[in-house]
Amino acid sequence: MRILIVLPNWLGDALMATPAIELLLEYYPHARFTFVGSYVSIEALRDHPKCEQAIVDETKKAPNRFLATYKLAKSLGEFHLAITFRDQLHSSLLLRFTGTVICIARKSWHSMFLLSHTPKISTAQHLVKQYAQLAMSDTKQWDGTIGKLTLYIDKQAFAKPTLGINAGATYGSAKRWYPERFAEVAAYFANKYDIVIFGGPNEVAMAQEIEHNLQTLGIDNYTNLAGKTTIKQLCSYIGGCSLFITNDSGPMHVAAAYQVPTVAVFGPTRYKETSQWMNDKSIIVRHEMECSPCMKRECPLGHHECMKSIAASEVIEAAKELGF
C-alpha cells in the first residue's frame, strides 16, 4: 500500500507528526511511505524504514508554483491514501493532482473544495493529538492511543556525560532566552558534564556569545557545533546528551524523541500545544503573564518580560528536580 505524506515544514512540527505516521503504519502494516516536505523535515524523517521516497518540495522556488505542483504530483503518481499535515493551498492541490481517491487534510476552504476527507480538528490540544486525529480520520478502529515521538537516526555515543545547550529558536527572537543565562546554567554543571552548544546557521552569533560567556567564567570543556551540523548530525548529537537545556524549538522535540531529560524555557508560545510529548523527564520553566502567550515572533510590547523575568537559577533548580 502506497501512502503519500506531506510533512510539516518545521523540524519540531515534523517530529510531532511522527506518532501519527506510526499510527498509520499500525493500521496499514504493509504501507510504504512517500514523504514530501521541506529540506529540514525530509532530512529528519527520510531514514524511516518504511520510506521508499523522500522528496524535498521546491515548488515555492518555481516561476509558476501551480504548474510546478502539478508536475510534482504527476511525477509521484497515484496513491492508495494521501495526507497533508500542512494547512496550505498548494499541499491540497498536490494531493488532488496525484489522482488519489482518499485524500486527507485539515478542514479549510481549499481542502473542502479539493479533497475527499477534511475533518475539523480542534486546535485547543497538543499538536501531536491534532496530527494523530487527522491521520486517523478515515479509520473506525482507532482507540485514541498515541505513541511517543520517533526518530530512526542512531544517537551519538559521547565519551563523557554531556549537557546540550540550545539557545536558538527559528520562529523568532521572542522565543529565545538569553545567551548569558544559558552560559550561566552550563557553567554550573560544567564540573559534571561536557558541554555542547547547538544552533542552526542563523544562530552562530548567539552560540558564539554563549562561548564567550563560558570563557569569561573560566569554562573550557565545551564544543560549539552551531552551524556545523547536518540535520541528521544534529539529531544524533542531541540524542546522545545526558541533559538538554533549550528554548521551545525543533531541537527540543528531537530531545523528546530520544527521551533525553530536558529543561525547556517557554515564553510567548502555547506550551500546552507544543511542549515535549511523552517525555517523563521534562520540565517547563515559564512565568504566567497577562500578555502571554502572544505567539508573536518579536515581543509586541517591547519588554520581553516573559523571558527576561526567568533567572538562570530557576533553570538550574529545574535540572536538579530531574536528578542532575
C-alpha positions as CSV (number, residue, x, y, z in Angstrom):
1,M,0.0,0.0,0.0
2,R,1.4,3.4,-1.0
3,I,0.8,6.4,1.2
4,L,1.8,9.9,0.4
5,I,2.5,12.1,3.4
6,V,3.1,15.9,3.0
7,L,5.2,16.8,6.1
8,P,5.0,20.0,8.1
9,N,7.7,22.5,7.2
10,W,9.3,23.0,10.7
11,L,11.6,20.4,12.3
12,G,9.6,20.4,15.6
13,D,6.3,20.1,13.8
14,A,7.6,17.2,11.6
15,L,8.7,15.3,14.7
16,M,5.3,15.9,16.3
17,A,3.8,14.3,13.3
18,T,5.7,11.1,13.8
19,P,3.2,9.5,16.2
20,A,0.6,9.9,13.5
21,I,2.8,8.3,11.0
22,E,3.4,5.3,13.2
23,L,-0.4,5.1,13.8
24,L,-0.8,4.9,10.0
25,L,1.7,2.0,9.9
26,E,-0.2,0.2,12.7
27,Y,-3.4,0.5,10.7
28,Y,-1.8,-0.3,7.4
29,P,1.1,-2.6,8.3
30,H,2.1,-3.2,4.7
31,A,2.3,0.6,3.9
32,R,5.2,2.2,2.1
33,F,5.6,5.9,2.6
34,T,6.5,8.7,0.2
35,F,7.4,11.8,2.1
36,V,7.2,15.3,0.6
37,G,8.4,18.2,2.7
38,S,10.9,20.9,3.4
39,Y,14.6,20.1,3.4
40,V,14.7,20.0,7.2
41,S,11.7,17.7,7.6
42,I,12.9,15.4,4.9
43,E,16.4,15.1,6.3
44,A,14.9,14.2,9.8
45,L,12.5,11.6,8.6
46,R,13.9,10.1,5.4
47,D,15.5,7.2,7.4
48,H,12.1,5.8,8.3
49,P,12.3,2.0,7.5
50,K,9.0,2.2,5.5
51,C,10.0,5.3,3.5
52,E,10.5,4.4,-0.2
53,Q,10.8,8.1,-1.5
54,A,11.7,11.3,0.3
55,I,11.3,14.4,-1.8
56,V,12.2,18.0,-0.9
57,D,9.3,20.2,-2.1
58,E,10.9,23.1,-4.0
59,T,7.8,24.2,-5.9
60,K,7.9,27.5,-4.0
61,K,11.0,28.5,-5.9
62,A,9.4,27.9,-9.3
63,P,8.2,30.8,-11.5
64,N,4.8,29.2,-11.5
65,R,4.1,27.3,-8.3
66,F,0.8,25.9,-9.5
67,L,2.4,24.3,-12.6
68,A,5.4,23.1,-10.5
69,T,3.0,21.5,-8.1
70,Y,1.1,19.8,-10.9
71,K,4.3,18.4,-12.4
72,L,5.5,17.1,-9.0
73,A,2.1,15.4,-8.4
74,K,2.2,13.7,-11.8
75,S,5.8,12.5,-11.2
76,L,4.6,10.9,-7.9
77,G,1.6,9.2,-9.4
78,E,-1.5,7.8,-7.7
79,F,-1.5,6.5,-4.1
80,H,-3.9,4.4,-2.0
81,L,-4.0,7.2,0.5
82,A,-2.6,10.7,0.7
83,I,-2.5,13.0,3.7
84,T,-1.1,16.5,4.3
85,F,-0.1,17.9,7.7
86,R,0.1,21.3,6.2
87,D,-2.9,23.7,6.1
88,Q,-1.9,25.2,2.8
89,L,-3.5,25.5,-0.7
90,H,-0.6,24.1,-2.7
91,S,-0.4,21.0,-0.5
92,S,-4.1,20.4,-1.1
93,L,-3.5,20.8,-4.8
94,L,-0.6,18.4,-4.7
95,L,-2.8,15.7,-3.2
96,R,-5.6,16.4,-5.7
97,F,-3.3,16.4,-8.7
98,T,-1.9,12.9,-7.9
99,G,-5.4,11.5,-8.7
100,T,-5.5,9.7,-5.3
101,V,-9.1,9.0,-4.3
102,I,-8.7,9.2,-0.5
103,C,-7.1,12.5,0.4
104,I,-7.0,13.8,3.9
105,A,-6.3,17.4,5.1
106,R,-7.5,19.6,7.9
107,K,-10.8,21.4,7.1
108,S,-10.2,24.6,5.2
109,W,-11.8,26.4,2.3
110,H,-9.4,24.8,-0.2
111,S,-9.3,21.3,1.2
112,M,-13.1,21.1,1.4
113,F,-13.2,22.1,-2.3
114,L,-10.4,19.8,-3.4
115,L,-10.2,16.7,-1.2
116,S,-12.3,13.8,0.0
117,H,-11.7,13.9,3.8
118,T,-11.5,17.2,5.6
119,P,-12.1,16.7,9.3
120,K,-12.4,19.7,11.6
121,I,-9.7,19.3,14.2
122,S,-9.7,21.3,17.4
123,T,-6.6,23.4,17.9
124,A,-7.1,23.6,21.7
125,Q,-5.0,20.5,22.3
126,H,-1.4,19.3,21.8
127,L,-0.3,19.4,18.2
128,V,0.6,15.7,18.4
129,K,-3.1,14.9,19.1
130,Q,-4.2,17.1,16.3
131,Y,-1.9,15.3,13.8
132,A,-3.0,11.9,15.1
133,Q,-6.7,12.7,14.8
134,L,-6.1,13.9,11.3
135,A,-4.2,10.8,10.2
136,M,-6.9,8.5,11.8
137,S,-9.9,10.4,10.4
138,D,-10.6,7.7,7.8
139,T,-10.5,4.8,10.3
140,K,-13.1,3.4,12.7
141,Q,-10.9,1.2,14.9
142,W,-8.6,3.7,16.5
143,D,-8.9,3.8,20.2
144,G,-7.2,7.1,20.7
145,T,-3.9,5.7,21.8
146,I,-0.9,7.8,20.7
147,G,2.7,6.8,21.0
148,K,5.9,8.7,21.5
149,L,7.9,10.8,19.0
150,T,10.1,8.6,16.8
151,L,13.4,9.1,15.0
152,Y,15.3,6.4,13.1
153,I,18.7,8.1,13.4
154,D,21.2,6.5,15.7
155,K,22.2,8.6,18.6
156,Q,25.8,9.7,19.2
157,A,27.7,7.9,22.0
158,F,29.7,10.6,23.8
159,A,32.8,9.6,25.8
160,K,31.6,11.6,28.8
161,P,28.2,12.7,30.2
162,T,27.2,15.7,28.1
163,L,25.0,18.7,28.6
164,G,23.4,20.1,25.4
165,I,22.6,23.8,25.2
166,N,20.2,25.1,22.5
167,A,19.7,28.9,22.7
168,G,18.1,29.2,19.3
169,A,14.5,29.1,18.1
170,T,14.0,29.5,14.4
171,Y,10.5,31.1,14.7
172,G,11.7,34.4,16.2
173,S,13.5,36.3,18.9
174,A,10.5,36.3,21.2
175,K,11.1,32.5,21.9
176,R,14.7,32.9,22.8
177,W,16.1,33.1,26.3
178,Y,19.4,34.9,26.7
179,P,22.8,33.5,25.8
180,E,24.5,34.8,29.0
181,R,21.9,32.9,31.1
182,F,22.4,29.7,29.1
183,A,26.1,30.1,29.8
184,E,25.4,30.6,33.5
185,V,23.5,27.3,33.6
186,A,26.1,25.5,31.6
187,A,28.9,26.8,33.8
188,Y,27.0,25.5,36.9
189,F,27.1,21.9,35.5
190,A,30.5,22.1,33.8
191,N,32.2,20.1,36.6
192,K,29.9,17.1,35.9
193,Y,29.3,17.4,32.2
194,D,31.0,18.3,29.0
195,I,29.0,21.0,27.2
196,V,27.9,21.0,23.6
197,I,26.4,24.2,22.1
198,F,23.8,23.7,19.4
199,G,22.4,26.1,16.8
200,G,21.5,26.5,13.2
201,P,23.3,28.5,10.5
202,N,21.5,31.7,11.6
203,E,22.3,31.2,15.3
204,V,26.1,31.1,15.1
205,A,26.4,34.6,16.6
206,M,24.2,33.6,19.6
207,A,26.3,30.4,20.1
208,Q,29.5,32.4,20.0
209,E,28.1,34.7,22.7
210,I,27.5,31.7,24.9
211,E,31.0,30.5,24.2
212,H,32.4,34.0,25.1
213,N,30.5,33.9,28.4
214,L,31.8,30.4,29.2
215,Q,35.3,31.6,28.5
216,T,34.8,34.6,30.8
217,L,33.6,32.2,33.5
218,G,36.7,30.1,33.1
219,I,34.9,27.1,31.4
220,D,36.8,25.3,28.7
221,N,35.2,21.8,28.4
222,Y,32.7,22.8,25.7
223,T,32.2,22.2,22.0
224,N,30.4,24.8,19.8
225,L,28.6,23.0,17.0
226,A,26.4,25.8,15.9
227,G,26.1,26.0,12.1
228,K,28.4,23.0,11.8
229,T,26.0,20.0,11.7
230,T,23.7,18.5,9.2
231,I,20.1,17.8,10.4
232,K,21.0,14.1,10.9
233,Q,24.1,15.0,12.9
234,L,22.1,17.5,15.0
235,C,19.5,14.8,15.9
236,S,22.3,12.2,16.6
237,Y,24.2,14.5,18.9
238,I,21.1,15.7,20.8
239,G,20.1,12.1,21.2
240,G,23.4,11.3,22.9
241,C,23.1,14.1,25.5
242,S,22.6,13.3,29.2
243,L,20.7,16.6,29.8
244,F,19.3,19.2,27.4
245,I,18.6,22.9,28.1
246,T,16.6,24.5,25.4
247,N,14.1,27.1,24.2
248,D,10.8,26.0,22.7
249,S,12.3,24.8,19.4
250,G,12.7,21.9,16.9
251,P,15.8,20.6,18.8
252,M,13.6,20.4,21.9
253,H,11.3,17.9,20.1
254,V,14.4,16.0,18.9
255,A,15.4,15.5,22.6
256,A,11.9,14.3,23.3
257,A,12.1,11.7,20.6
258,Y,15.3,10.3,22.3
259,Q,13.8,10.7,25.8
260,V,16.6,13.0,26.8
261,P,16.0,14.7,30.2
262,T,15.1,18.2,29.2
263,V,14.5,21.7,30.8
264,A,12.6,23.8,28.3
265,V,12.2,27.6,28.7
266,F,8.9,28.9,27.4
267,G,7.8,32.4,26.9
268,P,5.3,33.6,24.2
269,T,4.2,30.2,22.9
270,R,1.3,27.9,23.9
271,Y,3.1,25.4,26.0
272,K,0.1,23.1,26.2
273,E,0.2,22.6,22.4
274,T,3.9,22.4,21.7
275,S,5.6,21.2,24.8
276,Q,7.6,17.9,24.7
277,W,5.4,15.0,24.1
278,M,5.6,12.0,26.4
279,N,9.0,12.7,27.9
280,D,8.7,11.8,31.6
281,K,11.9,13.6,32.4
282,S,10.9,17.0,31.1
283,I,10.3,20.3,33.0
284,I,9.0,23.5,31.5
285,V,10.2,26.8,33.1
286,R,7.8,29.7,32.3
287,H,6.1,32.6,34.0
288,E,2.4,33.2,33.7
289,M,1.8,36.7,32.3
290,E,-1.2,38.7,31.1
291,C,0.4,39.2,27.7
292,S,1.4,35.6,27.1
293,P,1.0,33.5,25.1
294,C,1.1,36.2,22.4
295,M,2.5,33.9,19.7
296,K,4.5,36.7,18.1
297,R,7.9,36.4,16.5
298,E,9.1,39.5,18.4
299,C,7.7,41.0,21.7
300,P,4.9,43.3,20.6
301,L,5.2,45.3,23.8
302,G,9.0,45.7,23.6
303,H,9.8,44.4,27.1
304,H,10.1,40.6,26.6
305,E,9.3,40.1,30.3
306,C,8.1,36.5,29.6
307,M,11.7,35.6,29.0
308,K,13.6,38.4,30.8
309,S,12.0,37.5,34.1
310,I,13.3,33.9,34.1
311,A,16.5,33.6,36.0
312,A,19.3,31.1,35.4
313,S,18.8,29.9,39.0
314,E,15.2,28.7,38.0
315,V,16.5,26.6,35.2
316,I,19.3,25.2,37.4
317,E,16.7,24.2,40.0
318,A,14.5,22.6,37.4
319,A,17.5,20.4,36.3
320,K,18.1,19.5,39.9
321,E,14.5,18.3,40.1
322,L,15.2,15.9,37.3
323,G,18.1,14.5,39.3
324,F,21.0,16.5,37.9
